[in-house]
């Protein structure tokens, strides 16, 4: 440890303290969370890897179809090859998985390292802090997911014509724009859901495991049970409602509105649970 | 100023803090002493709003900490130097904390300079030594230029130079008129840093006094004596409230009689005094006497003998 000479106070004298501009605001908390999120290489790497896992398979599969079509000249392929949008949205699962990791990490990792306690000792408004975390993770995940699926669709749309295959997109809004927004909403809800669960469980491993099981495994299990109620229940779970928002083409119907409401409600419910737990428990 | 009023914290059946009341005043370094498990850290966490009291309340500058619109300007606390995300750079950790209170980058740079972290500010915290962690934690406490500073075991694990630095830092901040509250289980440390001490044992306040007063209250005048006839002197000094231990053929330890009186008695009996050495009670001894019954985790005396 090197020694440092302490300047005899460059600090404000107690008498001059009233003029301090220091204030805790929600905007400040959001800014702090943004710095927190973007200052971790692991988080940035997760976002980039997640985007790559959406984009690269779309481009890769388009190339595979193209090569196969060129080698075989099989015209029947034109009937079953997915459109560029279909290929672009094939990797949404990876975006959701990354969203869960980021939503979990922004709370559980900070809690496990003690950084959250340090933060709460600087700004003790817990629900505001959790809300700021949710907002920042929502913005980051939504933007990354929308960009990823648009890039994936664009990549497929560039590759397919190189092999004389059709792009297959007739209605840009219904087949690309709306599903991209829907995928963004799904990923955002998954991230906020996992953030809320992390605030309840305070464990990165448990939160990630249980959220992934809840999103992807539980609905499938229910669907395969021989009871009607099980299938009905699976339809209202976040994993199913979210997937229906990212379907292409996406038709604007009342059912879509219900799926949208349920997707957001799941995130809000988990967030509320996390906020209550954070408010009531010792940090 | 920090106040605790009838503060109690229970974790299940265990009472960590038991009806503790005290005031930590500005302009001095107040040491918060107690054996491991005495409830010091829990008390500090309650002051900062991290733990909720089972009953009672704490205030920082007249309000509970969470009620302040400018928390970092009111109090800065270093409760756990390692409580930082290891993957974050030191400067980003400070920027993040500063942003929560609307504090700008310039102040971040100032506290980095103040704590001598300039050369490592761009490094990730995971590679920091304990001393650097402590400095980073102290830098964070100074972000809002607060009136109250609170450090939990700030010298634990530091090398002598680091200890000296923390000591100087605490004293300098108190000299500026700030309230400085620091915990330790090391009496020797407190004797060199604190002006006032609050001793906690099993969650209860055992003492709350200026250090000198604390020492005086605990002090029993003990004098080491070497004399030509120890047995005769011992018999002459024997009285109620006087403890005499013969430590050698010509040596005694006398407690409860001032050294001047021992000298007078020896002179009247024509005994030759070879040594007459009053022993000042150390803070360590006074503290051990005070907390003897309040120590939660005690080493086995036989094992260390």
Interface residues (C-beta under 8 A of the other chain):
Chain A: X1 X2 X3 X4 X6 X7 X8 X9 X10 X11 X12 X13 X14 X17 X20 X21 X22 X23 X24 X25 X28 X29 X31 X32 X33 X35 X36 X39 X40 X41 X42 X109 X110 X113 X114 X115 X117 X118 X119 X120 X121 X122 X123 X124 X125 X129 X282 X283
Chain B: X26 X45 X48 X49 X50 X51 X52 X65 X66 X69 X70 X71 X72 X73 X77 X79 X80 X82 X83 X84 X85 X86 X87 X88 X89 X92 X93 X95 X96 X97 X98 X99 X100 X101 X102 X103 X110 X114 X115 X116 X129 X131 X132 X135 X137 X140 X142 X143 X144 X145 X147 X158 X159 X161 X162 X164 X165 X168 X169 X172 X176 X177 X178
